[in-house]
Amino acid sequence: MSNIPADLRYAKSHEWLKPESDGTVTVGITDYAQNSLGDITYVQVPKVGAALKAGETFGVVESVKAASDLYAPVAGTVVAVNGALDGAPETVNRAPYTDGWMLKLKPADPAALQTLLDATAYAALVS
C-alpha cells in the first residue's frame, strides 16, 4: 500500500501538491509514482520564473526502468526548485513527500487546488 498523506492534493498523473502558509504550493511525485519508477537517477525541473499551465509537462524523472514526464497539477509561476535533487535524485525515492520535493509554485488561481484529488480519491485511483 502506498503512503498517501491526507493533507496533500493529488493529480491523476501522480504529482502531489501541498499548500503552504505563504500562498505558494510545493509539488513532487507520489510514493506510488516513485515506487513504480524504481531507482530514480535524474530529475529535470524548470528554472525559477517559468510560467506553467495546468497539465503541462514541467520536467522529467528518469529511473533505471523508464523516463516519465512530470505534469503541473495547477497553473502558476515557479518560485523555487529543489537543487539538492541534482546531486541526489534518489532522495525522491527515499522521501517523496519531504526532502524529495521538486518545485514550489505561486498558483495563478488558488481555487484550482480544489479541482485536484484528495487522499481518499487518489487512494482509489491507485488501488
N, CA, C and O atoms as CSV, one atom per row, in Angstrom:
chain,resi,resn,atom,element,x,y,z
A,1,MET,N,N,0.839,-1.192,0.000
A,1,MET,CA,C,0.000,0.000,0.000
A,1,MET,C,C,0.880,1.250,0.000
A,1,MET,O,O,1.824,1.352,0.783
A,2,SER,N,N,0.572,2.179,-0.864
A,2,SER,CA,C,1.344,3.423,-0.953
A,2,SER,C,C,1.054,4.335,0.224
A,2,SER,O,O,-0.013,4.278,0.835
A,3,ASN,N,N,2.018,5.165,0.521
A,3,ASN,CA,C,1.877,6.203,1.528
A,3,ASN,C,C,1.183,7.381,0.860
A,3,ASN,O,O,1.718,7.946,-0.094
A,4,ILE,N,N,-0.019,7.770,1.351
A,4,ILE,CA,C,-0.800,8.858,0.752
A,4,ILE,C,C,-1.212,9.836,1.858
A,4,ILE,O,O,-2.283,9.682,2.445
A,5,PRO,N,N,-0.375,10.841,2.149
A,5,PRO,CA,C,-0.708,11.784,3.222
A,5,PRO,C,C,-2.044,12.487,2.981
A,5,PRO,O,O,-2.345,12.923,1.870
A,6,ALA,N,N,-2.833,12.585,4.048
A,6,ALA,CA,C,-4.175,13.156,3.960
A,6,ALA,C,C,-4.176,14.665,3.732
A,6,ALA,O,O,-5.171,15.212,3.255
A,7,ASP,N,N,-3.071,15.354,4.066
A,7,ASP,CA,C,-3.068,16.823,3.972
A,7,ASP,C,C,-2.637,17.346,2.603
A,7,ASP,O,O,-2.503,18.557,2.426
A,8,LEU,N,N,-2.418,16.462,1.639
A,8,LEU,CA,C,-1.987,16.878,0.308
A,8,LEU,C,C,-3.119,16.736,-0.693
A,8,LEU,O,O,-4.122,16.073,-0.429
A,9,ARG,N,N,-2.942,17.377,-1.867
A,9,ARG,CA,C,-3.847,17.192,-3.006
A,9,ARG,C,C,-3.058,16.436,-4.070
A,9,ARG,O,O,-1.829,16.486,-4.085
A,10,TYR,N,N,-3.760,15.739,-4.956
A,10,TYR,CA,C,-3.103,14.852,-5.909
A,10,TYR,C,C,-3.647,15.041,-7.322
A,10,TYR,O,O,-4.835,15.299,-7.518
A,11,ALA,N,N,-2.743,14.904,-8.310
A,11,ALA,CA,C,-3.147,14.901,-9.715
A,11,ALA,C,C,-3.249,13.449,-10.173
A,11,ALA,O,O,-2.570,12.573,-9.636
A,12,LYS,N,N,-4.094,13.202,-11.161
A,12,LYS,CA,C,-4.233,11.842,-11.686
A,12,LYS,C,C,-2.929,11.362,-12.311
A,12,LYS,O,O,-2.727,10.160,-12.481
A,13,SER,N,N,-2.045,12.294,-12.654
A,13,SER,CA,C,-0.743,11.954,-13.246
A,13,SER,C,C,0.317,11.675,-12.168
A,13,SER,O,O,1.502,11.565,-12.485
A,14,HIS,N,N,-0.101,11.561,-10.894
A,14,HIS,CA,C,0.732,11.129,-9.760
A,14,HIS,C,C,1.678,12.193,-9.206
A,14,HIS,O,O,2.705,11.864,-8.612
A,15,GLU,N,N,1.331,13.475,-9.399
A,15,GLU,CA,C,2.044,14.533,-8.681
A,15,GLU,C,C,1.227,14.886,-7.441
A,15,GLU,O,O,0.000,14.786,-7.445
A,16,TRP,N,N,1.921,15.298,-6.382
A,16,TRP,CA,C,1.240,15.800,-5.188
A,16,TRP,C,C,1.489,17.295,-5.076
A,16,TRP,O,O,2.437,17.833,-5.647
A,17,LEU,N,N,0.617,17.946,-4.331
A,17,LEU,CA,C,0.698,19.382,-4.152
A,17,LEU,C,C,0.366,19.688,-2.696
A,17,LEU,O,O,-0.626,19.197,-2.157
A,18,LYS,N,N,1.203,20.500,-2.070
A,18,LYS,CA,C,0.992,20.875,-0.676
A,18,LYS,C,C,0.849,22.387,-0.584
A,18,LYS,O,O,1.793,23.112,-0.897
A,19,PRO,N,N,-0.321,22.882,-0.159
A,19,PRO,CA,C,-0.474,24.323,0.047
A,19,PRO,C,C,0.393,24.790,1.218
A,19,PRO,O,O,0.398,24.166,2.279
A,20,GLU,N,N,1.126,25.891,1.020
A,20,GLU,CA,C,1.984,26.448,2.067
A,20,GLU,C,C,1.346,27.712,2.636
A,20,GLU,O,O,0.473,28.312,2.008
A,21,SER,N,N,1.787,28.111,3.825
A,21,SER,CA,C,1.182,29.250,4.517
A,21,SER,C,C,1.396,30.580,3.790
A,21,SER,O,O,0.640,31.529,4.000
A,22,ASP,N,N,2.429,30.653,2.929
A,22,ASP,CA,C,2.702,31.902,2.207
A,22,ASP,C,C,1.947,32.025,0.884
A,22,ASP,O,O,2.174,32.964,0.122
A,23,GLY,N,N,1.048,31.075,0.612
A,23,GLY,CA,C,0.269,31.140,-0.623
A,23,GLY,C,C,0.889,30.364,-1.777
A,23,GLY,O,O,0.269,30.226,-2.831
A,24,THR,N,N,2.114,29.854,-1.590
A,24,THR,CA,C,2.720,29.011,-2.624
A,24,THR,C,C,2.279,27.569,-2.402
A,24,THR,O,O,1.646,27.243,-1.398
A,25,VAL,N,N,2.628,26.717,-3.359
A,25,VAL,CA,C,2.385,25.287,-3.217
A,25,VAL,C,C,3.672,24.546,-3.548
A,25,VAL,O,O,4.414,24.944,-4.446
A,26,THR,N,N,3.932,23.468,-2.819
A,26,THR,CA,C,5.079,22.614,-3.084
A,26,THR,C,C,4.584,21.422,-3.898
A,26,THR,O,O,3.510,20.884,-3.631
A,27,VAL,N,N,5.377,21.011,-4.898
A,27,VAL,CA,C,4.979,19.941,-5.811
A,27,VAL,C,C,6.068,18.864,-5.861
A,27,VAL,O,O,7.261,19.166,-5.842
A,28,GLY,N,N,5.634,17.614,-5.925
A,28,GLY,CA,C,6.550,16.489,-6.092
A,28,GLY,C,C,5.788,15.340,-6.714
A,28,GLY,O,O,4.661,15.510,-7.180
A,29,ILE,N,N,6.410,14.156,-6.720
A,29,ILE,CA,C,5.692,12.969,-7.197
A,29,ILE,C,C,5.348,12.087,-6.006
A,29,ILE,O,O,6.018,12.118,-4.973
A,30,THR,N,N,4.299,11.307,-6.171
A,30,THR,CA,C,3.796,10.500,-5.069
A,30,THR,C,C,4.671,9.283,-4.797
A,30,THR,O,O,5.504,8.887,-5.612
A,31,ASP,N,N,4.452,8.713,-3.632
A,31,ASP,CA,C,5.126,7.482,-3.240
A,31,ASP,C,C,4.806,6.386,-4.261
A,31,ASP,O,O,5.685,5.607,-4.630
A,32,TYR,N,N,3.562,6.325,-4.713
A,32,TYR,CA,C,3.160,5.343,-5.720
A,32,TYR,C,C,3.990,5.525,-6.996
A,32,TYR,O,O,4.467,4.549,-7.575
A,33,ALA,N,N,4.157,6.779,-7.429
A,33,ALA,CA,C,4.899,7.060,-8.660
A,33,ALA,C,C,6.372,6.675,-8.522
A,33,ALA,O,O,6.930,6.011,-9.396
A,34,GLN,N,N,6.998,7.096,-7.420
A,34,GLN,CA,C,8.426,6.778,-7.275
A,34,GLN,C,C,8.637,5.270,-7.161
A,34,GLN,O,O,9.637,4.743,-7.649
A,35,ASN,N,N,7.702,4.577,-6.519
A,35,ASN,CA,C,7.786,3.131,-6.373
A,35,ASN,C,C,7.637,2.437,-7.737
A,35,ASN,O,O,8.325,1.458,-8.027
A,36,SER,N,N,6.728,2.963,-8.561
A,36,SER,CA,C,6.511,2.404,-9.899
A,36,SER,C,C,7.730,2.613,-10.793
A,36,SER,O,O,8.057,1.756,-11.614
A,37,LEU,N,N,8.401,3.755,-10.632
A,37,LEU,CA,C,9.565,4.081,-11.457
A,37,LEU,C,C,10.802,3.271,-11.078
A,37,LEU,O,O,11.622,2.950,-11.938
A,38,GLY,N,N,10.937,2.944,-9.806
A,38,GLY,CA,C,12.152,2.283,-9.347
A,38,GLY,C,C,13.206,3.323,-8.979
A,38,GLY,O,O,12.876,4.472,-8.685
A,39,ASP,N,N,14.471,2.917,-8.997
A,39,ASP,CA,C,15.556,3.797,-8.552
A,39,ASP,C,C,15.704,5.004,-9.467
A,39,ASP,O,O,16.059,4.863,-10.638
A,40,ILE,N,N,15.436,6.177,-8.937
A,40,ILE,CA,C,15.488,7.414,-9.719
A,40,ILE,C,C,16.939,7.869,-9.862
A,40,ILE,O,O,17.688,7.949,-8.889
A,41,THR,N,N,17.309,8.166,-11.117
A,41,THR,CA,C,18.703,8.515,-11.427
A,41,THR,C,C,18.872,9.961,-11.870
A,41,THR,O,O,19.994,10.468,-11.895
A,42,TYR,N,N,17.771,10.640,-12.222
A,42,TYR,CA,C,17.874,12.009,-12.731
A,42,TYR,C,C,16.517,12.695,-12.606
A,42,TYR,O,O,15.479,12.087,-12.865
A,43,VAL,N,N,16.535,13.966,-12.208
A,43,VAL,CA,C,15.311,14.767,-12.141
A,43,VAL,C,C,15.585,16.083,-12.862
A,43,VAL,O,O,16.547,16.784,-12.547
A,44,GLN,N,N,14.732,16.412,-13.833
A,44,GLN,CA,C,14.842,17.681,-14.546
A,44,GLN,C,C,13.615,18.514,-14.220
A,44,GLN,O,O,12.484,18.062,-14.402
A,45,VAL,N,N,13.837,19.735,-13.736
A,45,VAL,CA,C,12.738,20.651,-13.423
A,45,VAL,C,C,12.999,21.997,-14.102
A,45,VAL,O,O,14.132,22.278,-14.493
A,46,PRO,N,N,11.966,22.832,-14.246
A,46,PRO,CA,C,12.161,24.117,-14.920
A,46,PRO,C,C,12.934,25.108,-14.049
A,46,PRO,O,O,13.173,24.866,-12.865
A,47,LYS,N,N,13.312,26.216,-14.656
A,47,LYS,CA,C,14.007,27.272,-13.931
A,47,LYS,C,C,13.014,28.130,-13.153
A,47,LYS,O,O,11.842,28.229,-13.515
A,48,VAL,N,N,13.502,28.748,-12.079
A,48,VAL,CA,C,12.690,29.703,-11.325
A,48,VAL,C,C,12.239,30.801,-12.285
A,48,VAL,O,O,13.026,31.301,-13.089
A,49,GLY,N,N,10.961,31.167,-12.190
A,49,GLY,CA,C,10.402,32.188,-13.067
A,49,GLY,C,C,9.594,31.614,-14.214
A,49,GLY,O,O,8.849,32.340,-14.871
A,50,ALA,N,N,9.733,30.300,-14.467
A,50,ALA,CA,C,8.970,29.666,-15.550
A,50,ALA,C,C,7.478,29.708,-15.233
A,50,ALA,O,O,7.069,29.478,-14.096
A,51,ALA,N,N,6.676,30.004,-16.246
A,51,ALA,CA,C,5.213,30.002,-16.094
A,51,ALA,C,C,4.688,28.665,-16.614
A,51,ALA,O,O,4.964,28.280,-17.750
A,52,LEU,N,N,3.935,27.967,-15.777
A,52,LEU,CA,C,3.403,26.655,-16.148
A,52,LEU,C,C,1.892,26.717,-16.292
A,52,LEU,O,O,1.210,27.437,-15.563
A,53,LYS,N,N,1.379,25.944,-17.253
A,53,LYS,CA,C,-0.062,25.777,-17.400
A,53,LYS,C,C,-0.447,24.463,-16.736
A,53,LYS,O,O,0.345,23.520,-16.720
A,54,ALA,N,N,-1.644,24.394,-16.193
A,54,ALA,CA,C,-2.122,23.156,-15.580
A,54,ALA,C,C,-2.104,22.034,-16.616
A,54,ALA,O,O,-2.584,22.201,-17.737
A,55,GLY,N,N,-1.546,20.890,-16.225
A,55,GLY,CA,C,-1.494,19.737,-17.110
A,55,GLY,C,C,-0.311,19.733,-18.064
A,55,GLY,O,O,-0.079,18.749,-18.766
A,56,GLU,N,N,0.447,20.844,-18.091
A,56,GLU,CA,C,1.601,20.957,-18.992
A,56,GLU,C,C,2.805,20.207,-18.402
A,56,GLU,O,O,2.975,20.153,-17.184
A,57,THR,N,N,3.626,19.640,-19.270
A,57,THR,CA,C,4.850,18.979,-18.826
A,57,THR,C,C,5.798,20.019,-18.235
A,57,THR,O,O,6.072,21.037,-18.871
A,58,PHE,N,N,6.300,19.774,-17.027
A,58,PHE,CA,C,7.252,20.720,-16.436
A,58,PHE,C,C,8.636,20.120,-16.243
A,58,PHE,O,O,9.570,20.835,-15.877
A,59,GLY,N,N,8.784,18.842,-16.479
A,59,GLY,CA,C,10.085,18.223,-16.288
A,59,GLY,C,C,10.020,16.738,-16.558
A,59,GLY,O,O,9.034,16.215,-17.078
A,60,VAL,N,N,11.113,16.069,-16.183
A,60,VAL,CA,C,11.244,14.634,-16.427
A,60,VAL,C,C,11.907,13.990,-15.219
A,60,VAL,O,O,12.795,14.568,-14.592
A,61,VAL,N,N,11.454,12.780,-14.907
A,61,VAL,CA,C,12.129,11.940,-13.919
A,61,VAL,C,C,12.621,10.716,-14.673
A,61,VAL,O,O,11.859,10.062,-15.385
A,62,GLU,N,N,13.916,10.411,-14.509
A,62,GLU,CA,C,14.464,9.215,-15.137
A,62,GLU,C,C,14.847,8.228,-14.048
A,62,GLU,O,O,15.354,8.600,-12.990
A,63,SER,N,N,14.588,6.953,-14.340
A,63,SER,CA,C,14.949,5.894,-13.402
A,63,SER,C,C,15.647,4.780,-14.168
A,63,SER,O,O,15.798,4.849,-15.388
A,64,VAL,N,N,16.064,3.767,-13.448
A,64,VAL,CA,C,16.696,2.627,-14.113
A,64,VAL,C,C,15.705,1.915,-15.034
A,64,VAL,O,O,16.117,1.225,-15.967
A,65,LYS,N,N,14.415,2.073,-14.785
A,65,LYS,CA,C,13.385,1.405,-15.577
A,65,LYS,C,C,12.867,2.244,-16.742
A,65,LYS,O,O,12.636,1.715,-17.829
A,66,ALA,N,N,12.679,3.560,-16.523
A,66,ALA,CA,C,11.955,4.372,-17.503
A,66,ALA,C,C,12.199,5.857,-17.277
A,66,ALA,O,O,12.746,6.270,-16.255
A,67,ALA,N,N,11.782,6.639,-18.250
A,67,ALA,CA,C,11.725,8.092,-18.080
A,67,ALA,C,C,10.249,8.466,-18.073
A,67,ALA,O,O,9.458,7.904,-18.831
A,68,SER,N,N,9.885,9.400,-17.229
A,68,SER,CA,C,8.486,9.776,-17.104
A,68,SER,C,C,8.361,11.291,-17.051
A,68,SER,O,O,9.095,11.956,-16.320
A,69,ASP,N,N,7.425,11.836,-17.832
A,69,ASP,CA,C,7.180,13.271,-17.785
A,69,ASP,C,C,6.521,13.649,-16.475
A,69,ASP,O,O,5.814,12.849,-15.863
A,70,LEU,N,N,6.764,14.886,-16.053
A,70,LEU,CA,C,6.123,15.463,-14.876
A,70,LEU,C,C,5.129,16.515,-15.368
A,70,LEU,O,O,5.429,17.275,-16.288
A,71,TYR,N,N,3.953,16.556,-14.754
A,71,TYR,CA,C,2.905,17.464,-15.204
A,71,TYR,C,C,2.522,18.427,-14.085
A,71,TYR,O,O,2.401,18.030,-12.925
A,72,ALA,N,N,2.332,19.698,-14.445
A,72,ALA,CA,C,1.949,20.711,-13.462
A,72,ALA,C,C,0.522,20.438,-12.987
A,72,ALA,O,O,-0.396,20.392,-13.806
A,73,PRO,N,N,0.317,20.255,-11.672
A,73,PRO,CA,C,-1.031,19.998,-11.177
A,73,PRO,C,C,-1.941,21.225,-11.282
A,73,PRO,O,O,-3.155,21.087,-11.430
A,74,VAL,N,N,-1.358,22.418,-11.205
A,74,VAL,CA,C,-2.102,23.671,-11.368
A,74,VAL,C,C,-1.223,24.649,-12.144
A,74,VAL,O,O,-0.007,24.473,-12.224
A,75,ALA,N,N,-1.845,25.678,-12.713
A,75,ALA,CA,C,-1.086,26.729,-13.395
A,75,ALA,C,C,-0.416,27.620,-12.361
A,75,ALA,O,O,-0.948,27.835,-11.272
A,76,GLY,N,N,0.760,28.136,-12.715
A,76,GLY,CA,C,1.433,29.044,-11.801
A,76,GLY,C,C,2.840,29.349,-12.247
A,76,GLY,O,O,3.292,28.896,-13.299
A,77,THR,N,N,3.532,30.129,-11.425
A,77,THR,CA,C,4.902,30.529,-11.697
A,77,THR,C,C,5.836,29.823,-10.727
A,77,THR,O,O,5.581,29.788,-9.524
A,78,VAL,N,N,6.917,29.262,-11.252
A,78,VAL,CA,C,7.903,28.577,-10.418
A,78,VAL,C,C,8.645,29.616,-9.574
A,78,VAL,O,O,9.245,30.548,-10.110
A,79,VAL,N,N,8.598,29.446,-8.242
A,79,VAL,CA,C,9.290,30.373,-7.348
A,79,VAL,C,C,10.500,29.740,-6.668
A,79,VAL,O,O,11.323,30.448,-6.088
A,80,ALA,N,N,10.617,28.412,-6.735
A,80,ALA,CA,C,11.780,27.718,-6.168
A,80,ALA,C,C,11.857,26.323,-6.768
A,80,ALA,O,O,10.840,25.733,-7.132
A,81,VAL,N,N,13.084,25.802,-6.867
A,81,VAL,CA,C,13.293,24.416,-7.272
A,81,VAL,C,C,14.218,23.753,-6.255
A,81,VAL,O,O,15.007,24.421,-5.586
A,82,ASN,N,N,14.108,22.444,-6.153
A,82,ASN,CA,C,14.919,21.695,-5.193
A,82,ASN,C,C,16.251,21.326,-5.839
A,82,ASN,O,O,16.381,20.268,-6.454
A,83,GLY,N,N,17.238,22.210,-5.692
A,83,GLY,CA,C,18.549,21.997,-6.285
A,83,GLY,C,C,19.275,20.780,-5.743
A,83,GLY,O,O,20.179,20.259,-6.397
A,84,ALA,N,N,18.893,20.315,-4.549
A,84,ALA,CA,C,19.546,19.153,-3.951
A,84,ALA,C,C,19.332,17.898,-4.793
A,84,ALA,O,O,20.116,16.954,-4.700
A,85,LEU,N,N,18.278,17.875,-5.616
A,85,LEU,CA,C,17.998,16.690,-6.430
A,85,LEU,C,C,19.017,16.512,-7.553
A,85,LEU,O,O,19.172,15.409,-8.075
A,86,ASP,N,N,19.716,17.592,-7.932
A,86,ASP,CA,C,20.742,17.480,-8.977
A,86,ASP,C,C,21.803,16.454,-8.578
A,86,ASP,O,O,22.197,15.613,-9.387
A,87,GLY,N,N,22.256,16.528,-7.343
A,87,GLY,CA,C,23.304,15.636,-6.876
A,87,GLY,C,C,22.798,14.387,-6.200
A,87,GLY,O,O,23.554,13.437,-5.997
A,88,ALA,N,N,21.513,14.377,-5.843
A,88,ALA,CA,C,20.953,13.240,-5.103
A,88,ALA,C,C,19.511,12.955,-5.544
A,88,ALA,O,O,18.582,13.090,-4.748
A,89,PRO,N,N,19.321,12.558,-6.821
A,89,PRO,CA,C,17.955,12.312,-7.304
A,89,PRO,C,C,17.242,11.191,-6.554
A,89,PRO,O,O,16.013,11.137,-6.525
A,90,GLU,N,N,18.028,10.291,-5.944
A,90,GLU,CA,C,17.424,9.173,-5.192
A,90,GLU,C,C,16.654,9.653,-3.965
A,90,GLU,O,O,15.911,8.881,-3.360
A,91,THR,N,N,16.827,10.919,-3.595
A,91,THR,CA,C,16.050,11.497,-2.489
A,91,THR,C,C,14.555,11.352,-2.753
A,91,THR,O,O,13.772,11.183,-1.819
A,92,VAL,N,N,14.156,11.418,-4.024
A,92,VAL,CA,C,12.738,11.271,-4.374
A,92,VAL,C,C,12.238,9.882,-3.970
A,92,VAL,O,O,11.098,9.744,-3.526
A,93,ASN,N,N,13.081,8.850,-4.120
A,93,ASN,CA,C,12.693,7.509,-3.697
A,93,ASN,C,C,12.585,7.414,-2.181
A,93,ASN,O,O,11.657,6.803,-1.650
A,94,ARG,N,N,13.539,8.021,-1.495
A,94,ARG,CA,C,13.633,7.889,-0.047
A,94,ARG,C,C,12.578,8.731,0.683
A,94,ARG,O,O,12.022,8.293,1.691
A,95,ALA,N,N,12.306,9.926,0.178
A,95,ALA,CA,C,11.424,10.864,0.891
A,95,ALA,C,C,10.603,11.688,-0.093
A,95,ALA,O,O,10.802,12.898,-0.200
A,96,PRO,N,N,9.664,11.036,-0.828
A,96,PRO,CA,C,8.944,11.749,-1.893
A,96,PRO,C,C,8.117,12.943,-1.398
A,96,PRO,O,O,7.887,13.890,-2.151
A,97,TYR,N,N,7.673,12.902,-0.143
A,97,TYR,CA,C,6.801,13.979,0.356
A,97,TYR,C,C,7.536,15.031,1.175
A,97,TYR,O,O,6.930,16.025,1.575
A,98,THR,N,N,8.825,14.838,1.432
A,98,THR,CA,C,9.557,15.808,2.254
A,98,THR,C,C,10.768,16.313,1.477
A,98,THR,O,O,10.643,17.244,0.682
A,99,ASP,N,N,11.932,15.717,1.693
A,99,ASP,CA,C,13.162,16.188,1.054
A,99,ASP,C,C,13.159,16.011,-0.464
A,99,ASP,O,O,13.937,16.658,-1.166
A,100,GLY,N,N,12.291,15.142,-0.969
A,100,GLY,CA,C,12.243,14.871,-2.406
A,100,GLY,C,C,11.309,15.776,-3.201
A,100,GLY,O,O,11.003,15.476,-4.354
A,101,TRP,N,N,10.848,16.879,-2.609
A,101,TRP,CA,C,10.001,17.831,-3.350
A,101,TRP,C,C,10.756,18.334,-4.576
A,101,TRP,O,O,11.986,18.314,-4.606
A,102,MET,N,N,10.014,18.783,-5.586
A,102,MET,CA,C,10.653,19.190,-6.841
A,102,MET,C,C,10.626,20.683,-7.086
A,102,MET,O,O,11.640,21.268,-7.469
A,103,LEU,N,N,9.475,21.309,-6.871
A,103,LEU,CA,C,9.401,22.750,-7.080
A,103,LEU,C,C,8.310,23.372,-6.240
A,103,LEU,O,O,7.429,22.694,-5.710
A,104,LYS,N,N,8.398,24.693,-6.137
A,104,LYS,CA,C,7.358,25.477,-5.481
A,104,LYS,C,C,6.771,26.417,-6.519
A,104,LYS,O,O,7.490,27.037,-7.303
A,105,LEU,N,N,5.441,26.508,-6.506
A,105,LEU,CA,C,4.708,27.357,-7.451
A,105,LEU,C,C,3.920,28.418,-6.716
A,105,LEU,O,O,3.455,28.204,-5.596
A,106,LYS,N,N,3.774,29.569,-7.359
A,106,LYS,CA,C,2.791,30.575,-6.943
A,106,LYS,C,C,1.607,30.327,-7.869
A,106,LYS,O,O,1.679,30.654,-9.053
A,107,PRO,N,N,0.498,29.745,-7.347
A,107,PRO,CA,C,-0.624,29.383,-8.229
A,107,PRO,C,C,-1.258,30.607,-8.883
A,107,PRO,O,O,-1.419,31.650,-8.249
A,108,ALA,N,N,-1.617,30.464,-10.169
A,108,ALA,CA,C,-2.321,31.528,-10.884
A,108,ALA,C,C,-3.715,31.720,-10.295
A,108,ALA,O,O,-4.220,32.841,-10.230
A,109,ASP,N,N,-4.333,30.620,-9.867
A,109,ASP,CA,C,-5.683,30.647,-9.289
A,109,ASP,C,C,-5.725,29.675,-8.118
A,109,ASP,O,O,-5.832,28.466,-8.325
A,110,PRO,N,N,-5.642,30.190,-6.877
A,110,PRO,CA,C,-5.640,29.291,-5.713
A,110,PRO,C,C,-6.851,28.345,-5.653
A,110,PRO,O,O,-6.762,27.263,-5.073
A,111,ALA,N,N,-7.969,28.747,-6.245
A,111,ALA,CA,C,-9.163,27.888,-6.234
A,111,ALA,C,C,-8.940,26.610,-7.037
A,111,ALA,O,O,-9.648,25.623,-6.837
A,112,ALA,N,N,-7.965,26.618,-7.941
A,112,ALA,CA,C,-7.688,25.443,-8.767
A,112,ALA,C,C,-7.259,24.250,-7.913
A,112,ALA,O,O,-7.405,23.105,-8.338
A,113,LEU,N,N,-6.732,24.504,-6.716
A,113,LEU,CA,C,-6.309,23.413,-5.840
A,113,LEU,C,C,-7.485,22.489,-5.526
A,113,LEU,O,O,-7.307,21.289,-5.322
A,114,GLN,N,N,-8.682,23.064,-5.490
A,114,GLN,CA,C,-9.874,22.270,-5.149
A,114,GLN,C,C,-10.257,21.292,-6.258
A,114,GLN,O,O,-11.058,20.386,-6.030
A,115,THR,N,N,-9.693,21.467,-7.458
A,115,THR,CA,C,-10.019,20.553,-8.565
A,115,THR,C,C,-9.194,19.272,-8.502
A,115,THR,O,O,-9.481,18.313,-9.218
A,116,LEU,N,N,-8.177,19.251,-7.653
A,116,LEU,CA,C,-7.315,18.076,-7.540
A,116,LEU,C,C,-7.937,17.037,-6.609
A,116,LEU,O,O,-8.852,17.337,-5.842
A,117,LEU,N,N,-7.425,15.819,-6.693
A,117,LEU,CA,C,-7.935,14.720,-5.868
A,117,LEU,C,C,-7.502,14.884,-4.420
A,117,LEU,O,O,-6.402,15.362,-4.143
A,118,ASP,N,N,-8.376,14.484,-3.493
A,118,ASP,CA,C,-7.954,14.390,-2.094
A,118,ASP,C,C,-7.343,12.998,-1.892
A,118,ASP,O,O,-7.334,12.179,-2.811
A,119,ALA,N,N,-6.841,12.743,-0.700
A,119,ALA,CA,C,-6.133,11.485,-0.432
A,119,ALA,C,C,-7.035,10.267,-0.685
A,119,ALA,O,O,-6.570,9.258,-1.215
A,120,THR,N,N,-8.286,10.351,-0.320
A,120,THR,CA,C,-9.211,9.232,-0.497
A,120,THR,C,C,-9.406,8.906,-1.984
A,120,THR,O,O,-9.375,7.744,-2.388
A,121,ALA,N,N,-9.608,9.957,-2.783
A,121,ALA,CA,C,-9.821,9.760,-4.209
A,121,ALA,C,C,-8.549,9.245,-4.884
A,121,ALA,O,O,-8.614,8.405,-5.782
A,122,TYR,N,N,-7.395,9.751,-4.448
A,122,TYR,CA,C,-6.134,9.277,-5.026
A,122,TYR,C,C,-5.883,7.812,-4.654
A,122,TYR,O,O,-5.420,7.026,-5.480
A,123,ALA,N,N,-6.190,7.458,-3.421
A,123,ALA,CA,C,-6.026,6.070,-2.988
A,123,ALA,C,C,-6.889,5.136,-3.843
A,123,ALA,O,O,-6.463,4.035,-4.193
A,124,ALA,N,N,-8.108,5.585,-4.175
A,124,ALA,CA,C,-8.991,4.775,-5.021
A,124,ALA,C,C,-8.409,4.634,-6.424
A,124,ALA,O,O,-8.550,3.586,-7.055
A,125,LEU,N,N,-7.751,5.692,-6.913
A,125,LEU,CA,C,-7.154,5.676,-8.250
A,125,LEU,C,C,-6.031,4.648,-8.355
A,125,LEU,O,O,-5.912,3.953,-9.364
A,126,VAL,N,N,-5.208,4.554,-7.314
A,126,VAL,CA,C,-4.022,3.691,-7.387
A,126,VAL,C,C,-4.211,2.311,-6.777
A,126,VAL,O,O,-3.284,1.501,-6.786
A,127,SER,N,N,-5.394,2.032,-6.250
A,127,SER,CA,C,-5.605,0.729,-5.615
A,127,SER,C,C,-6.039,-0.322,-6.619
A,127,SER,O,O,-6.259,-1.475,-6.249
